[in-house]
Amino acid sequence: MIVLAVVVTPRFKVLDRVLLVAFGLFVAWILHMLARCRVLADETGLTVVNAFRTRRLEWPEVLGVTMSAGEPWPTLDLADGTSIGAMGINGAEKTLAARQLAELRALVHTRGEAPNPT
């Protein structure tokens, strides 16, 4: 966008060029925020990094993990009755998402308060 702002026709004023660069920076920021999404597990719990919010959860807080066919990412069911999306597991990557989902479910089952699967 910077190069575009420099080489555009002379009809573009300085404000137009600044707005072009600002728009490019805004799009880059949004893409960065989406690219940083991840789910990190350790001995004490999960860290869920979504596009605009990071949340730390202890294992007993996570009751289960669900992801229906066609959903973009799994949902973590929490002990307080709420749920949050885990955007770090991308449903579009079917094989990888299935493996990551199975690993997360196993961790929730062994370390959390999850009921036995039936």
N, C-alpha and C positions, 0 to 999 in steps of 0.2 A: 504494500500500500504506500510505503514511503517512495518507492521508485515511481509508482503511478502518480503520486502527488507532485513529483518533480517534473515528469514528462507530459502531463496533461496539457491541453491547449491553453493558450494565454487567457481565454475567456474565464477560466477558473480563477477566482480571487484567492487571496491568502487565507481567508476564513474557510473557503471550500476545501482548500488543500489541507488545512489543519483538521477539518472534520473528516476527511478521507483517512488521514493517519490515525485519528482518534477511533474511527470505526474499525480499522484494522487491529488496533491494540485491544479494543473491546472483544472482537471475535477471537483473537489469540488468547485473551484471559479466559473466556468461556471454554474454549477447547482445552486449555490447561486444567481448569477446574474439573472438567469431565474426565480427563486422562488420569487424574490423581486418585480416582476411586479405587478402593481396595478393602479387603477384609483381612485383618492380621490377628492370628490366634497365638496366645502364649499360655503359660501355666496358670495365670490368674483370671484370664478372660479374653474378650474380643475387643478389638478396636475396629470400628466400622467408619471408614472414611468415605463419605459421599461427596457429591459435587460441592455443596456449600456448608456441610456440617460434619464434624467429627464427633463420634460418640464412643465412649469407653464403657463396656459392659462387663460385669463380673459373671462368671459361669452360671451361678444360681439364678441370675436375672433372665437368662435365655431359656425359654421352655421348649421351643421347637423351631424348625426351619421348614418353610413350605415354598414350593415353586410349581405352579401348574404349567401345563404345556402352553407355550405362546407368551408367557410372561417375560418381561425384559430382564428381571432380576428376582432373586428370592426375597422372601419376607421373613424376618425374625420375629417370632411371637415372644413377648416379654411378660415377666411375672406380674407387672403392674396393670396388665390388661391391654396394653398398647402394642403396636407393632411398628417396625421400621424396615425400610428396604435396604438391601445390601447391594448397592450398585456395583461393587467390585467384582461380582460374579455376573458376567454378561451372558444372558440367555441365548443370544445370537450365536455364540460359540458353543454349539450343542454338546460336543464330546467333552471339551474342556470344562464347560459349566456343569455337566453331569458328574464328572470326577470331583470337581471342587465342592459341589453340593453334597456328594456322598461323604467326603472328608469332613465337611463342616457338621453334617448330621451326626457322624460318629463321634466327633469331639463334643458336641452338645450332649449326646447320650452318655458318654463316659464321664464327663467332667461337670455337667450341669444337672439341673433338676428335671430333665426331660423324662417323660414316662416311657415305659418300654413300648417299642413299636409293635403293632398287632397286624 
